[in-house]
Amino acid sequence: MLGHYEDRELYQTMISRALKQEVAPYYDAWEAAGGMPKSIWSTLGAAGMLGIDMPEQYGGAGARVEVCQQIVEEIARQGFGGLCASYNIHANIVMPYILHIGTEAQRQQWLPEMISGETVGAIAMTEPGAGSDLAAIRTSAKRTDAGWLINGAKVFITNGLHADLVIVCAKTDLNAGAKGVSLFLVDTNLPGFSRGKGIKKIGQHASDTAELFFADLLVPHDALLGEENKGFSYLMQELPRERLGVAAHAIGATEGALELTLNYVQERKAFGQKIGDFQNTRFKLAEAKAQLDMARVYLDHCIDKYNREAMTPTDAAILKLQLTEMQCKITDECMQLFGGYGYTEEYLISRFYVDARVQTIYAGTSEIMKEVIARSLLGK
């Protein structure tokens, strides 16, 4: 079994080399174009970066989950925030859902092609009228003799434009609230599936984000993922893994922003001295380092609990809340040290800044994270 801590340096070298060769030369152009070419998924698959922690029988490397988070960190550290968000959906969410909830036939059908990059995955929860409140979703799935008939719309779907497979959250019991939600594996080649134009965002431009539409979309009976009406419990079950990925993104991006800033303040001068010699600069950077080291310890703690199947939704909420808020705060303070240059696209710190903001919104807003934590304390 690969992926123990002693292998981290080996993986780090492999990951860093692949990103520098296959992503770095083109990423600025992808950002300017507002999306990546779909071929990047096959490139990442060929480099062994997709589904690295999936079982070998499906084409994975059988590595530990922390290796997947290590990949997320490195993508984010190099300033590829949009790619990182897309990777997280594909590798940290969709594949684990299929592995943990799917039938063996579903795993055999989807996981090998997702690991190779031939199939791109997305998950569709958010709707125009239902964001954090999943019980309010209106997309429906009705059982018929021929299969499940899906109608509705989703919005803000990462990988929506490239996706070949979408896990769709739909109501199978319209009167049961959250207890009436089911999950479906939707092949995007089926009639009745369509996509809107890519959604323009203030950051993460290389990550495609789209609206999805389902108009009398008929999927076979065996497209149901798990059991009927248990979708919400599956979502809760898989949230820790999703939030591990967001936290790893936060750690990597914050380290990348801090590294840029350390280099800048040791070169740039003001009032006859290096910016790094001012006490305010030194204290800000010291605080950032201290916060990062503490965050790293909690992330490692949560990964250990996840590996022992002991990570709770509250653990995940604390992790996601603290690390994404830290990312936004430290990145903001780093950009401040660049002065006016930091507000220009010429300096990479500006991308770190705009890419960071959505981290406190997707995968559960900071406010929802606080509510989850509060409920664990107060019981309601």
C-alpha positions as CSV (number, residue, x, y, z in Angstrom):
1,M,0.0,0.0,0.0
2,L,1.4,3.3,-1.1
3,G,1.1,6.7,0.5
4,H,2.6,6.5,4.0
5,Y,4.1,9.6,5.5
6,E,7.6,8.5,4.4
7,D,6.4,8.7,0.8
8,R,5.3,12.3,1.0
9,E,8.5,13.7,-0.3
10,L,8.4,11.3,-3.3
11,Y,4.9,12.3,-4.1
12,Q,5.7,16.0,-3.6
13,T,8.4,15.9,-6.2
14,M,6.2,14.0,-8.7
15,I,3.2,16.4,-8.2
16,S,5.3,19.6,-8.3
17,R,7.1,18.4,-11.5
18,A,3.8,17.5,-13.2
19,L,2.3,20.9,-12.4
20,K,5.3,22.9,-13.5
21,Q,5.4,21.0,-16.9
22,E,1.8,20.6,-17.7
23,V,0.0,23.5,-16.0
24,A,2.3,26.4,-15.2
25,P,3.2,27.4,-18.8
26,Y,-0.5,27.6,-19.8
27,Y,-2.4,28.7,-16.7
28,D,-2.3,32.5,-17.3
29,A,-3.9,31.8,-20.7
30,W,-6.6,29.6,-19.1
31,E,-7.4,32.3,-16.6
32,A,-7.7,34.9,-19.4
33,A,-9.9,32.6,-21.4
34,G,-12.1,31.8,-18.4
35,G,-11.6,28.1,-18.5
36,M,-9.2,25.2,-19.0
37,P,-9.2,22.8,-22.0
38,K,-10.9,19.5,-21.2
39,S,-7.7,17.7,-22.2
40,I,-6.1,18.8,-18.9
41,W,-8.0,16.0,-17.2
42,S,-6.4,13.3,-19.3
43,T,-3.0,15.0,-18.7
44,L,-3.6,14.8,-14.9
45,G,-4.7,11.3,-15.2
46,A,-1.6,10.3,-17.2
47,A,0.5,11.9,-14.5
48,G,-1.2,9.7,-11.8
49,M,-2.8,12.6,-10.0
50,L,-6.5,11.6,-10.3
51,G,-7.9,9.1,-7.9
52,I,-4.5,8.4,-6.4
53,D,-6.2,7.1,-3.2
54,M,-8.7,5.0,-5.1
55,P,-8.2,1.1,-4.9
56,E,-5.8,-0.3,-7.5
57,Q,-8.6,-2.5,-9.0
58,Y,-10.1,0.6,-10.5
59,G,-6.9,2.1,-11.7
60,G,-5.9,4.1,-8.6
61,A,-2.6,3.8,-6.6
62,G,-4.2,2.7,-3.3
63,A,-2.5,5.7,-1.6
64,R,-3.7,7.1,1.7
65,V,-6.2,10.0,1.7
66,E,-3.5,12.5,2.7
67,V,-1.8,12.1,-0.6
68,C,-4.9,13.4,-2.4
69,Q,-4.9,16.4,0.0
70,Q,-1.2,16.8,-0.7
71,I,-2.0,17.2,-4.4
72,V,-4.7,19.7,-3.6
73,E,-2.2,21.7,-1.4
74,E,0.4,21.8,-4.2
75,I,-2.0,22.9,-6.9
76,A,-3.2,25.7,-4.6
77,R,0.3,26.6,-3.5
78,Q,1.4,27.3,-7.1
79,G,-1.5,29.7,-7.5
80,F,-3.8,27.5,-9.5
81,G,-6.9,28.2,-7.5
82,G,-9.4,27.5,-10.2
83,L,-7.8,24.1,-11.1
84,C,-7.7,23.3,-7.4
85,A,-11.5,23.8,-7.0
86,S,-12.2,21.7,-10.1
87,Y,-9.8,19.0,-8.9
88,N,-11.4,18.9,-5.5
89,I,-14.8,18.3,-7.0
90,H,-13.6,15.5,-9.2
91,A,-11.2,13.7,-6.9
92,N,-12.2,14.6,-3.3
93,I,-16.0,14.5,-3.8
94,V,-17.4,12.6,-6.8
95,M,-15.0,9.7,-6.7
96,P,-15.4,9.0,-3.0
97,Y,-19.2,9.2,-3.3
98,I,-19.1,6.5,-5.9
99,L,-16.6,4.4,-4.0
100,H,-18.4,4.6,-0.7
101,I,-22.1,4.6,-1.8
102,G,-22.1,3.1,-5.3
103,T,-22.7,-0.5,-6.3
104,E,-19.8,-2.5,-7.7
105,A,-21.2,-2.1,-11.2
106,Q,-21.3,1.7,-10.7
107,R,-17.7,1.7,-9.5
108,Q,-16.6,-0.4,-12.5
109,Q,-18.5,1.8,-14.9
110,W,-17.3,5.2,-13.7
111,L,-14.1,5.1,-11.5
112,P,-11.6,3.8,-14.1
113,E,-12.5,6.5,-16.6
114,M,-12.5,9.2,-13.9
115,I,-9.0,8.1,-12.7
116,S,-7.7,8.2,-16.3
117,G,-9.3,11.6,-16.9
118,E,-11.5,10.4,-19.7
119,T,-14.6,11.2,-17.6
120,V,-14.9,14.4,-15.7
121,G,-17.1,14.5,-12.6
122,A,-19.3,17.1,-11.0
123,I,-21.9,17.2,-8.2
124,A,-25.1,19.3,-8.6
125,M,-26.7,20.4,-5.3
126,T,-27.2,24.2,-5.4
127,E,-30.3,25.6,-7.2
128,P,-31.3,29.1,-8.0
129,G,-33.6,29.1,-5.0
130,A,-31.8,26.7,-2.7
131,G,-28.1,27.1,-1.7
132,S,-27.2,26.0,1.8
133,D,-30.8,24.9,2.4
134,L,-30.8,21.6,0.6
135,A,-34.2,20.6,1.9
136,A,-35.6,23.4,-0.3
137,I,-34.4,21.9,-3.6
138,R,-37.0,21.6,-6.3
139,T,-35.3,19.4,-8.8
140,S,-37.4,16.2,-8.9
141,A,-36.9,12.6,-9.9
142,K,-40.0,10.5,-10.5
143,R,-39.9,6.7,-10.8
144,T,-41.4,5.3,-14.0
145,D,-41.4,1.9,-15.6
146,A,-38.6,3.0,-18.0
147,G,-36.4,4.7,-15.3
148,W,-36.2,7.9,-13.3
149,L,-37.5,11.1,-14.9
150,I,-35.6,14.1,-13.7
151,N,-36.7,17.7,-14.1
152,G,-35.2,20.9,-12.7
153,A,-32.2,23.2,-12.7
154,K,-28.9,23.6,-10.8
155,V,-26.6,26.6,-10.6
156,F,-22.9,27.3,-9.6
157,I,-21.9,23.8,-10.6
158,T,-18.1,23.5,-10.7
159,N,-16.9,21.4,-13.7
160,G,-20.4,21.9,-15.1
161,L,-19.2,22.7,-18.7
162,H,-16.8,19.7,-18.9
163,A,-18.7,17.1,-16.8
164,D,-19.4,13.8,-18.4
165,L,-20.9,12.5,-15.1
166,V,-22.9,14.6,-12.6
167,I,-24.2,13.4,-9.2
168,V,-27.6,15.1,-9.1
169,C,-29.5,15.7,-5.9
170,A,-33.2,15.5,-6.5
171,K,-36.4,15.1,-4.6
172,T,-37.9,11.7,-4.8
173,D,-40.5,12.5,-2.1
174,L,-41.7,16.1,-2.6
175,N,-43.4,16.2,0.9
176,A,-40.5,14.8,3.0
177,G,-38.1,17.8,3.1
178,A,-34.5,16.7,3.5
179,K,-35.7,13.1,4.0
180,G,-37.0,13.0,0.5
181,V,-33.7,13.6,-1.3
182,S,-32.0,11.0,-3.5
183,L,-28.8,11.0,-5.5
184,F,-28.4,10.0,-9.1
185,L,-25.5,9.3,-11.4
186,V,-26.4,11.3,-14.6
187,D,-24.6,10.7,-17.9
188,T,-24.5,14.1,-19.5
189,N,-24.8,12.6,-23.0
190,L,-28.5,11.7,-22.3
191,P,-31.3,13.5,-24.0
192,G,-32.9,16.1,-21.7
193,F,-29.6,17.3,-20.2
194,S,-28.3,20.8,-21.1
195,R,-25.9,23.4,-19.9
196,G,-26.1,27.2,-19.7
197,K,-23.2,29.4,-20.5
198,G,-20.2,29.5,-18.1
199,I,-20.8,31.8,-15.1
200,K,-18.3,34.6,-14.9
201,K,-16.8,34.9,-11.5
202,I,-14.5,37.5,-9.8
203,G,-11.9,34.7,-9.1
204,Q,-11.0,31.1,-10.0
205,H,-11.5,32.0,-13.6
206,A,-9.9,28.8,-15.0
207,S,-12.5,26.7,-13.2
208,D,-15.6,26.3,-15.3
209,T,-18.9,27.0,-13.4
210,A,-22.2,26.5,-15.1
211,E,-26.0,26.2,-14.8
212,L,-27.4,22.7,-15.6
213,F,-30.9,21.9,-16.8
214,F,-32.9,18.7,-16.7
215,A,-35.9,18.5,-19.0
216,D,-37.7,15.1,-18.8
217,L,-34.2,13.5,-18.5
218,L,-34.7,9.8,-18.2
219,V,-32.0,7.8,-16.4
220,P,-32.1,4.1,-15.9
221,H,-33.2,2.6,-12.6
222,D,-29.7,1.7,-11.7
223,A,-28.5,5.3,-11.9
224,L,-29.8,5.7,-8.4
225,L,-26.7,6.2,-6.1
226,G,-27.3,4.4,-2.8
227,E,-30.9,4.0,-1.6
228,E,-33.9,6.1,-2.4
229,N,-34.6,9.0,0.0
230,K,-31.3,8.6,1.8
231,G,-29.5,11.3,-0.2
232,F,-29.3,13.8,2.6
233,S,-27.7,11.3,5.0
234,Y,-25.2,10.4,2.3
235,L,-24.3,14.1,1.9
236,M,-23.7,14.4,5.6
237,Q,-21.6,11.2,5.5
238,E,-19.4,12.6,2.8
239,L,-19.1,16.2,4.0
240,P,-15.9,15.5,6.1
241,R,-14.0,14.5,3.0
242,E,-15.3,17.5,1.0
243,R,-14.2,19.9,3.7
244,L,-10.8,18.2,4.1
245,G,-10.3,19.1,0.5
246,V,-11.3,22.7,1.0
247,A,-9.1,23.0,4.0
248,A,-6.1,21.5,2.1
249,H,-6.8,24.1,-0.6
250,A,-6.8,26.8,2.1
251,I,-3.5,25.7,3.6
252,G,-1.7,25.4,0.2
253,A,-2.9,28.7,-1.1
254,T,-2.1,30.5,2.1
255,E,1.4,29.1,2.1
256,G,1.8,30.2,-1.6
257,A,0.6,33.7,-0.8
258,L,3.0,33.9,2.2
259,E,6.0,32.7,0.1
260,L,5.3,35.4,-2.5
261,T,5.1,38.0,0.2
262,L,8.3,37.0,1.9
263,N,10.2,37.3,-1.4
264,Y,8.6,40.6,-2.2
265,V,9.2,42.4,1.2
266,Q,12.9,41.3,1.1
267,E,13.4,43.0,-2.3
268,R,11.1,46.1,-2.3
269,K,12.3,49.2,-0.5
270,A,10.4,52.2,1.0
271,F,11.8,55.1,3.0
272,G,15.3,53.8,2.5
273,Q,14.9,50.3,3.9
274,K,13.4,47.0,2.9
275,I,9.7,46.6,3.6
276,G,10.6,43.4,5.5
277,D,12.6,45.5,8.0
278,F,9.5,47.4,9.2
279,Q,8.2,46.1,12.5
280,N,4.6,46.0,11.2
281,T,5.7,43.8,8.3
282,R,7.7,41.5,10.5
283,F,4.8,41.1,13.0
284,K,2.2,40.5,10.3
285,L,4.3,37.8,8.8
286,A,5.1,36.2,12.2
287,E,1.3,36.1,12.9
288,A,0.7,34.5,9.6
289,K,3.3,31.8,10.2
290,A,1.9,31.0,13.6
291,Q,-1.6,30.7,12.3
292,L,-0.5,28.5,9.4
293,D,1.4,26.1,11.7
294,M,-1.6,25.8,14.0
295,A,-3.9,25.2,11.1
296,R,-1.6,22.5,9.8
297,V,-1.7,20.6,13.0
298,Y,-5.5,20.7,13.1
299,L,-5.7,19.6,9.4
300,D,-3.4,16.6,10.1
301,H,-5.4,15.8,13.2
302,C,-8.6,15.7,11.1
303,I,-7.0,13.6,8.4
304,D,-5.9,11.1,11.1
305,K,-9.5,11.0,12.4
306,Y,-10.9,10.6,8.9
307,N,-8.6,7.6,8.4
308,R,-9.9,6.1,11.6
309,E,-13.5,6.9,10.5
310,A,-13.8,9.1,13.6
311,M,-14.1,12.6,11.9
312,T,-17.4,14.2,12.8
313,P,-19.4,16.8,11.0
314,T,-18.5,19.2,13.8
315,D,-14.8,18.5,13.2
316,A,-15.3,19.2,9.5
317,A,-17.2,22.4,10.3
318,I,-14.5,23.7,12.6
319,L,-11.8,22.8,10.1
320,K,-13.5,24.5,7.2
321,L,-14.5,27.6,9.1
322,Q,-11.1,28.2,10.7
323,L,-8.9,27.5,7.7
324,T,-10.9,29.3,5.0
325,E,-11.3,32.4,7.2
326,M,-7.6,32.2,7.9
327,Q,-6.8,32.0,4.2
328,C,-8.9,35.1,3.4
329,K,-7.4,37.1,6.3
330,I,-3.7,36.2,5.7
331,T,-4.0,36.7,1.9
332,D,-5.6,40.1,2.5
333,E,-2.8,41.1,4.8
334,C,-0.2,39.8,2.4
335,M,-1.6,41.7,-0.5
336,Q,-1.6,44.9,1.7
337,L,2.2,44.5,2.0
338,F,2.5,44.7,-1.8
339,G,0.9,48.2,-1.8
340,G,-0.5,49.3,-5.1
341,Y,1.3,46.6,-7.0
342,G,-0.7,43.9,-5.2
343,Y,-3.9,45.3,-6.8
344,T,-2.5,44.6,-10.3
345,E,-2.8,41.4,-12.3
346,E,1.0,41.7,-12.9
347,Y,1.6,40.4,-9.4
348,L,0.4,36.9,-8.6
349,I,-0.7,37.9,-5.1
350,S,-3.8,39.5,-6.7
351,R,-4.9,36.1,-8.0
352,F,-4.4,34.5,-4.6
353,Y,-6.6,37.3,-3.2
354,V,-9.6,36.9,-5.6
355,D,-9.4,33.1,-5.7
356,A,-9.6,32.9,-1.9
357,R,-12.9,34.7,-1.3
358,V,-15.2,31.9,-2.4
359,Q,-13.6,29.5,0.0
360,T,-15.7,30.8,2.8
361,I,-18.9,30.3,0.6
362,Y,-18.9,27.0,-1.2
363,A,-19.0,23.6,0.6
364,G,-21.0,25.4,3.3
365,T,-20.7,29.0,4.2
366,S,-18.9,30.2,7.3
367,E,-22.3,31.0,8.8
368,I,-23.5,27.5,8.2
369,M,-20.3,26.1,9.8
370,K,-21.0,28.2,12.9
371,E,-24.5,26.9,13.0
372,V,-23.2,23.3,12.8
373,I,-20.8,23.9,15.6
374,A,-23.4,25.7,17.7
375,R,-25.8,22.8,17.4
376,S,-23.1,20.4,18.6
377,L,-22.8,22.6,21.7
378,L,-26.5,23.4,22.4
379,G,-28.3,20.4,20.9
380,K,-30.6,22.4,18.6
